[in-house]
Amino acid sequence: MFTENDTIQALPTLFECTDYQHVRLDSANPLHLPATDYFRLLVVSKGKGELVVNEHTYPLSRTHALLFPRLLNLHLSSEAENELHVHCITFEMLELSATSAQSRTYKKAESLPFEGALPICSYSGIQRLMQQMDKNHHDGELGFLRQHACLYETLELLRPKMIEKLPSSEDHSFQQSIHYIQKEYDKPIMLNKLAKIAGVHPSYYSTLFKQKMGRAPIEYVTAIRMNRAKEILIRTNEKVSDVARQVGYKDEFYFSRRFKKQYGVAPSIYIKQNAYCNVVPLSYAYTDHLFTLNFVPHAAQITKGFQRITDRVPVPLERAESWKMRRELLLQVQPDLVVCKENISKQARENVGDIAPVIVIPWLQKDIFGHLTEIAELIDRKKAASDWIHSHEQLVEKARKQVAATAGDVSVTICAAFGEQCRIYGDRNMGHVFYRSLGLRPPERLQSILDNRSPGTEVNWLGVTLESILDYSSDYLFLVTRSAAEARQKLQQLQTYQGWHSHPAVKNNKVFTLHWDQWIVYAPNSIEMQLKKATFLLTRS
């Protein structure tokens, strides 16, 4: 029982943080938290894993916090090859039981008003509070008191609220109003028009817009126009007057004043600066490129299996995360630029185009060296790009000589097979190392297609059936799958086909399996890892 003797207005509930840990786990080192007579809160800041509580399994990810009652054993583990970061908070909850003019009496709460997996609606807010918890943990008694306040605010953000949810049809209509802004931003846009598209009253539309997008409609439209202007200034040599007209400003001088007021420099100065310190890639391949250029992004998309890079990203973005969560994170990071592939450029502009200009680096039109060169020019790291290409060419020359001396002039087929899909890869992605770096020959059927375009462009893979893999005759066959079990299953299936035993690679015992996660990324650091593995496989026999 707890008694308070000051004159502050009585709070119905108090929270006391009794212990705080920021734990880091990998797949080899799970964590057991023994039962305790306190409540527990778990918040993930990085990675994925699972939590087992009384034989019930909960997924661990950044989308949900987990809140549990007293006296429970918790077993935490990380996904394979991924590091998991979890904030573990143990706390007491006290409820007001009696009050008088002189004092207030609190007692331990028997249970929590809510518990279990709690969706995180304000990711940036929760992560900010976790960072404060971490800092306060090292600040002695004063920090300990501040932890109570952080815990209270965290639980308030997680408390389930009865929020009026738009019907799916109305939610779709609201999204249509965003599409309209994206399409018509260079023309006058009226609030009444946007509200009409969304099917709601203009005053409600403004409230709804701010709730969903974090800013008023007019602020969003202005930000979209300014960021589109930045994109044009970055990518072209057009005059400021022409840029102003393209983004909806007839008066060049008014546009310049608005631009300077918002960003501190005039458009003409912005063109010359070329100093983008905070670039966020929304593709892991471009994350790899930035690290190759010795540029550490403040936030970046990550992928499993490449901890040497992903562990260095301050704010990791995961492919499976919703655009709502990505938007929350980017509002926190406030990037100078967002870079992405063309396949998500429309979604990127709709969801984060008001936060930063979205620069599209064409994916299939350029090979890995074209990607590196373009990103290097964008962030003024051309020398770093040149140095890497020179160093890489030396590694390639050495590896090519080793393979030629051992394997000779051989042909290779690379096939990815997972689920019902099968793909024969060309000379980019996982085919780059075999065909371009090591100079091995594709099967004739594939070569006839590759001959009709520039190396490493346009053709990524060809969709085929599993049985038709056998039509691609070659000295080596590399089968790429997502797991060892899937590799066994596909090989067993291939062995049932009539042409299996007559395939040259099968007859010469040159069929190898590769893991998808290690071979799919088409980027500098990744292909150097792949080059080492390919050289080992081709020279070991």
C-alpha positions in Angstrom: 0.0 0.0 0.0 1.3 3.5 -0.9 0.3 6.8 0.7 0.9 10.2 -0.8 0.9 13.3 1.5 1.1 16.3 -0.8 -1.6 18.6 -2.3 -1.4 17.6 -5.9 -4.7 16.4 -7.4 -5.1 12.7 -6.9 -4.5 10.5 -10.0 -6.7 7.3 -10.2 -3.8 5.2 -11.3 0.0 5.4 -10.8 2.7 3.5 -12.6 6.1 2.7 -11.1 8.9 1.3 -13.3 10.7 -1.3 -11.3 13.2 -2.5 -13.9 14.2 -1.7 -17.5 16.4 -3.6 -19.9 17.2 -2.9 -23.6 18.1 -6.5 -24.8 19.7 -7.6 -28.0 19.2 -11.1 -29.2 20.3 -13.3 -32.1 19.0 -16.7 -33.2 21.8 -18.4 -31.2 21.0 -16.6 -27.9 17.3 -16.6 -26.9 16.2 -14.9 -23.7 14.2 -16.4 -20.8 12.5 -13.9 -18.5 11.5 -15.8 -15.3 8.1 -15.1 -13.7 7.9 -12.0 -11.5 5.4 -10.4 -9.3 5.2 -7.3 -11.6 3.6 -6.5 -14.9 5.7 -6.6 -18.1 5.8 -4.5 -21.2 7.8 -5.4 -24.3 8.5 -3.0 -27.2 10.5 -4.1 -30.3 12.8 -1.4 -31.8 14.5 -3.6 -34.4 14.1 -7.0 -36.0 11.5 -9.8 -35.7 11.1 -12.9 -33.5 8.7 -14.7 -31.4 7.6 -14.8 -27.8 6.3 -18.0 -26.1 4.1 -17.5 -23.0 2.5 -20.6 -21.4 2.7 -22.5 -24.7 1.1 -19.6 -26.6 3.2 -17.9 -29.3 3.2 -14.2 -30.1 5.0 -12.7 -33.1 7.6 -10.0 -32.0 7.7 -7.0 -34.4 7.6 -3.3 -34.4 3.9 -3.2 -35.2 2.7 -4.3 -31.8 3.7 -3.9 -28.1 3.1 -6.8 -25.7 1.7 -6.2 -22.2 1.4 -9.1 -19.7 0.1 -9.7 -16.2 2.1 -10.9 -13.2 3.7 -14.3 -12.7 4.3 -15.3 -16.3 7.5 -16.9 -17.8 8.5 -15.3 -21.1 10.7 -16.9 -23.7 12.0 -14.5 -26.5 13.9 -15.6 -29.6 15.0 -13.9 -32.8 14.4 -14.9 -36.4 17.3 -16.7 -38.1 20.2 -14.4 -39.0 18.4 -11.3 -37.6 19.2 -9.4 -34.5 16.3 -8.6 -32.3 16.2 -5.4 -30.1 13.6 -5.3 -27.4 12.8 -2.9 -24.6 11.7 -4.9 -21.5 9.9 -2.9 -18.8 8.8 -4.3 -15.5 6.4 -2.1 -13.6 3.9 -1.9 -10.8 0.4 -0.4 -11.2 -1.2 1.3 -8.2 -4.9 2.2 -7.9 -6.4 4.9 -5.7 -8.3 3.3 -2.9 -9.0 6.1 -0.5 -8.6 9.9 -0.4 -8.9 12.7 2.2 -7.9 16.3 2.5 -4.6 15.2 4.1 -3.7 12.1 2.1 -4.4 9.6 -0.6 -4.0 5.8 -0.3 -3.1 3.5 -3.2 -3.0 -0.2 -3.4 -1.5 -2.7 -5.9 -3.7 -3.4 -8.8 -4.7 -7.0 -9.2 -4.9 -6.9 -13.0 -4.4 -4.6 -16.0 -7.2 -2.8 -17.7 -5.9 -4.1 -21.1 -3.2 -6.6 -22.0 -1.8 -8.8 -24.8 -0.7 -7.7 -28.3 -1.4 -4.0 -28.6 -1.2 -2.3 -32.1 1.2 0.6 -32.2 -0.7 3.5 -33.8 2.1 6.1 -33.2 5.3 4.3 -33.9 7.5 7.4 -33.8 5.9 8.4 -30.4 6.5 5.0 -28.9 10.1 4.8 -30.1 10.8 8.3 -28.8 9.6 7.3 -25.4 11.7 4.1 -25.5 14.8 6.2 -26.3 14.0 8.4 -23.3 13.6 5.3 -21.1 17.0 4.1 -22.2 18.6 7.5 -21.5 16.8 7.8 -18.1 18.0 4.4 -17.1 21.5 5.7 -16.9 20.7 9.0 -15.1 20.5 7.9 -11.5 17.5 8.6 -9.2 16.3 11.5 -11.3 16.3 9.4 -14.4 14.4 6.7 -12.4 11.6 9.2 -11.6 11.5 10.3 -15.3 11.0 6.6 -16.3 7.7 6.6 -14.4 6.5 9.5 -16.6 7.7 7.8 -19.8 6.0 4.6 -18.8 2.7 6.4 -18.1 2.8 8.2 -21.5 3.7 4.9 -23.3 0.8 3.1 -21.8 -1.5 6.0 -22.6 -0.4 5.7 -26.3 -1.0 2.0 -26.2 -4.4 2.1 -24.4 -7.1 0.9 -26.8 -9.3 3.8 -27.8 -12.7 3.7 -29.4 -11.8 5.4 -32.6 -14.5 5.9 -35.2 -13.3 3.9 -38.2 -14.2 4.9 -41.7 -16.2 2.4 -43.7 -14.0 0.8 -46.3 -15.8 2.6 -49.1 -15.2 6.0 -47.4 -11.6 5.2 -46.7 -11.2 4.4 -50.4 -12.8 7.7 -51.3 -10.4 9.5 -49.0 -7.5 7.8 -50.7 -9.0 8.9 -54.1 -8.7 12.5 -52.9 -4.9 11.9 -52.3 -4.7 10.4 -55.8 -6.3 13.6 -57.1 -3.8 15.8 -55.3 -0.9 13.7 -56.7 -2.3 14.1 -60.2 -3.5 17.7 -60.2 -1.0 19.4 -57.8 0.1 21.8 -60.6 -3.4 23.2 -60.8 -5.6 25.1 -58.3 -6.9 22.6 -55.7 -10.0 23.5 -53.7 -10.9 22.0 -50.3 -14.5 21.6 -51.4 -13.4 19.6 -54.4 -11.3 17.3 -52.2 -14.1 16.9 -49.7 -16.5 16.0 -52.5 -14.2 13.3 -53.8 -13.9 11.9 -50.3 -17.7 12.1 -49.9 -17.6 14.1 -46.6 -18.3 17.7 -45.4 -15.3 20.1 -46.0 -14.8 20.7 -42.3 -14.8 17.0 -41.5 -12.4 16.4 -44.4 -9.9 18.8 -42.9 -10.1 17.1 -39.5 -9.8 13.7 -41.1 -6.9 14.7 -43.4 -4.9 16.0 -40.4 -5.6 12.9 -38.5 -4.4 10.6 -41.3 -1.6 12.7 -42.8 -0.4 14.7 -39.8 -0.9 18.1 -41.5 -3.7 20.3 -43.0 -4.7 19.7 -46.7 -3.2 23.1 -47.8 0.1 22.3 -46.0 0.2 18.9 -47.7 -0.5 20.4 -51.2 2.3 23.0 -50.7 4.7 20.4 -49.5 3.9 18.2 -52.5 4.5 21.1 -54.9 7.8 22.1 -53.2 9.2 18.5 -53.2 8.2 18.0 -56.8 10.1 21.2 -57.6 13.1 19.8 -55.8 12.9 16.6 -57.9 12.9 18.7 -61.1 15.8 20.9 -59.8 17.8 17.8 -58.9 17.2 15.8 -62.1 17.2 18.5 -64.8 18.8 21.8 -65.8 15.5 23.6 -66.2 15.1 27.3 -65.3 13.5 28.2 -62.0 10.7 30.0 -63.9 9.9 26.7 -65.8 10.1 24.7 -62.6 7.7 27.1 -60.9 5.1 26.7 -63.7 5.4 22.9 -63.7 4.4 22.7 -60.0 1.6 25.2 -60.1 3.1 28.6 -59.6 2.6 31.2 -62.3 4.7 33.8 -60.5 8.3 32.7 -60.4 9.1 35.3 -57.7 6.3 34.2 -55.4 7.5 30.6 -55.8 11.0 31.5 -54.9 9.9 33.4 -51.8 7.8 30.4 -50.7 10.7 28.0 -51.4 13.2 30.1 -49.4 10.8 30.6 -46.5 10.3 26.8 -46.2 13.9 25.6 -46.9 16.1 28.6 -46.0 17.6 28.9 -49.5 16.4 30.1 -52.9 15.7 27.5 -55.6 18.8 28.8 -57.6 21.0 28.1 -54.5 19.4 24.7 -53.8 20.4 23.6 -57.3 24.1 24.3 -56.6 24.2 22.8 -53.1 24.1 19.1 -53.9 24.6 18.4 -50.2 22.1 15.8 -49.2 23.2 14.5 -45.8 20.0 12.6 -45.0 19.0 10.2 -47.8 16.6 7.4 -47.2 16.5 4.4 -49.6 13.3 2.4 -49.9 15.0 -0.5 -51.5 17.6 -2.7 -49.8 19.7 -2.7 -53.0 20.1 1.1 -52.8 20.9 0.8 -49.1 23.8 -1.4 -50.1 24.9 1.1 -52.7 24.9 3.9 -50.1 27.1 1.9 -47.8 29.4 1.1 -50.7 29.8 4.8 -51.1 30.7 5.2 -47.4 27.3 6.9 -46.8 25.4 5.8 -43.7 21.6 6.7 -44.2 19.6 7.9 -41.1 16.9 5.4 -42.1 16.9 2.7 -44.8 15.2 -0.5 -45.9 16.9 -3.6 -44.6 16.8 -7.3 -45.4 17.8 -10.4 -43.4 21.1 -12.0 -44.0 23.2 -8.9 -44.3 23.8 -7.8 -40.7 27.1 -6.2 -41.6 25.1 -3.4 -43.2 21.7 -3.6 -41.6 23.0 -3.4 -38.0 24.5 0.0 -38.8 21.2 1.5 -39.9 19.9 3.8 -37.1 16.2 3.5 -38.1 15.6 0.3 -40.1 12.7 0.0 -42.5 11.3 -3.5 -43.2 9.7 -4.4 -46.5 6.6 -5.9 -44.8 5.9 -2.7 -42.9 2.8 -0.7 -43.9 3.2 2.7 -45.6 1.5 4.2 -42.5 4.5 3.0 -40.4 7.0 4.1 -43.0 5.4 7.5 -43.0 5.6 7.7 -39.2 9.3 6.8 -39.4 10.1 9.3 -42.1 8.3 12.1 -40.3 10.7 11.3 -37.4 13.8 11.2 -39.6 12.9 14.1 -41.9 15.1 13.1 -44.9 16.5 15.4 -47.5 15.8 12.8 -50.2 14.0 9.5 -50.6 15.3 7.1 -53.3 13.4 4.2 -54.7 12.8 1.9 -57.7 10.1 2.8 -60.2 7.8 0.0 -59.1 7.0 1.8 -55.8 7.4 5.4 -56.9 3.7 6.1 -57.1 3.1 4.7 -53.6 6.1 6.6 -52.3 4.9 9.9 -53.6 1.4 9.3 -52.3 2.6 8.4 -48.8 5.8 10.3 -48.2 6.1 12.8 -51.1 5.1 15.6 -48.8 8.0 14.8 -46.5 10.8 14.7 -49.0 11.4 14.7 -52.8 11.2 11.1 -54.2 14.1 10.4 -56.6 13.5 7.3 -58.8 16.6 5.3 -59.7 15.6 3.2 -62.8 16.0 -0.5 -62.0 15.8 -2.6 -65.2 17.1 0.2 -67.5 20.5 0.2 -65.8 22.8 -2.4 -64.4 24.6 -2.4 -61.1 27.3 0.0 -62.2 24.7 2.4 -63.6 22.9 2.4 -60.3 26.1 3.0 -58.4 27.1 5.9 -60.7 23.7 7.6 -60.6 23.5 7.4 -56.8 27.1 8.6 -56.5 26.3 11.6 -58.6 23.2 12.3 -56.6 25.1 12.5 -53.2 28.4 13.8 -54.6 30.4 10.6 -54.0 31.7 10.0 -57.6 35.3 9.2 -56.5 34.1 6.6 -54.0 32.1 4.9 -56.8 35.2 5.0 -59.1 37.4 3.5 -56.4 34.9 0.7 -55.7 34.6 -0.2 -59.4 38.4 -0.3 -59.8 38.8 -2.5 -56.7 35.9 -4.8 -57.8 37.4 -5.2 -61.3 40.6 -6.5 -59.6 38.6 -9.1 -57.6 36.7 -10.2 -60.7 39.9 -10.6 -62.7 41.4 -12.8 -60.0 38.3 -14.9 -59.6 37.8 -15.4 -63.3 41.4 -16.7 -63.7 40.8 -19.2 -60.8 37.5 -20.5 -62.3 38.9 -20.7 -65.8 41.9 -22.7 -64.6 39.7 -25.2 -62.7 36.3 -25.4 -64.5 37.3 -24.2 -68.0 34.9 -22.8 -70.6 31.6 -24.0 -69.1 27.9 -23.1 -69.4 25.6 -22.4 -66.4 21.9 -22.3 -65.8 20.6 -20.5 -62.7 17.0 -21.3 -61.8 15.0 -20.0 -58.8 12.2 -22.3 -57.8 9.8 -21.6 -55.0 6.1 -22.4 -54.5 4.7 -22.8 -58.0 7.1 -20.3 -59.5 10.2 -21.0 -61.5 12.6 -18.4 -63.0 15.6 -18.7 -65.3 17.8 -15.7 -64.4 19.7 -13.7 -67.0 22.9 -11.6 -66.5 21.7 -9.5 -63.6 20.7 -10.3 -60.0 22.0 -13.8 -59.2 23.1 -14.2 -62.9 25.5 -11.3 -62.8 28.4 -13.1 -61.0 28.2 -16.2 -63.2 27.8 -14.5 -66.6 29.3 -11.1 -66.4 31.9 -11.4 -63.6 33.2 -14.9 -64.3 32.4 -14.9 -68.0 30.6 -18.3 -68.0 28.2 -19.1 -70.8 24.4 -19.0 -70.5 22.5 -21.9 -72.1 21.9 -21.3 -75.8 18.2 -20.8 -75.3 18.9 -17.9 -72.9 21.8 -16.5 -74.8 19.5 -15.8 -77.8 17.4 -13.5 -75.6 20.3 -11.7 -73.9 22.0 -10.9 -77.3 19.2 -8.4 -78.1 19.9 -5.9 -75.3 22.7 -4.2 -73.3 24.4 -6.3 -70.7 22.7 -6.4 -67.3 19.6 -4.5 -68.5 15.9 -5.1 -69.3 15.9 -8.9 -68.8 15.8 -9.9 -65.2 14.4 -13.4 -65.4 12.2 -15.7 -67.6 9.2 -17.4 -66.1 9.2 -21.2 -66.9 7.7 -24.4 -65.6 9.8 -26.6 -63.4 10.0 -29.3 -66.0 11.1 -26.9 -68.7 14.3 -26.1 -66.8 15.6 -29.3 -68.4 15.3 -27.5 -71.8 18.1 -25.2 -70.7 21.1 -27.5 -71.4 24.3 -26.5 -69.5 27.3 -27.9 -67.8 26.2 -26.6 -64.4 22.8 -26.2 -62.9 22.2 -24.0 -59.9 18.8 -24.4 -58.2 17.9 -21.4 -55.9 15.3 -22.0 -53.2 14.1 -20.4 -50.0 15.0 -23.3 -47.7 16.8 -26.6 -47.6 13.5 -28.5 -47.3 12.2 -26.8 -50.5 15.5 -27.6 -52.3 15.0 -31.3 -51.5 11.4 -31.2 -52.6 12.2 -29.5 -55.9 15.1 -31.9 -56.7 12.8 -34.9 -55.9 10.2 -33.5 -58.3 12.8 -32.8 -61.0 14.0 -36.4 -60.8 10.6 -37.6 -61.8 10.8 -35.9 -65.2 12.0 -37.9 -68.2 14.8 -35.6 -69.3 16.4 -35.3 -65.8 19.1 -38.0 -66.1 20.2 -36.9 -69.6 20.8 -33.2 -68.6 24.6 -32.5 -68.8 24.8 -31.1 -65.3 23.1 -34.1 -63.8 25.3 -36.6 -65.7 28.4 -34.8 -64.5 27.2 -34.4 -60.9 27.2 -30.6 -61.3 23.9 -29.7 -59.7 24.1 -27.3 -56.8 21.5 -25.6 -54.5 21.8 -22.0 -53.4 19.8 -20.1 -50.7 17.5 -17.3 -52.1 18.3 -14.8 -49.4 22.0 -14.8 -50.2 21.6 -14.5 -54.0 18.7 -12.3 -54.7 20.2 -8.9 -53.9 21.7 -7.1 -56.8 24.0 -4.5 -55.3 27.8 -4.0 -54.7 28.4 -5.6 -51.3 26.1 -8.5 -52.2 27.7 -9.4 -55.5 31.1 -9.5 -53.9 29.8 -12.0 -51.4 28.2 -13.9 -54.2 31.5 -13.8 -56.2 33.4 -15.5 -53.4 30.7 -18.2 -53.0 30.5 -18.9 -56.8 34.3 -19.1 -57.1 34.4 -21.6 -54.2 31.7 -23.8 -55.7 33.2 -23.8 -59.2 36.8 -24.5 -58.1 36.3 -27.0 -55.3 36.0 -30.0 -57.7 
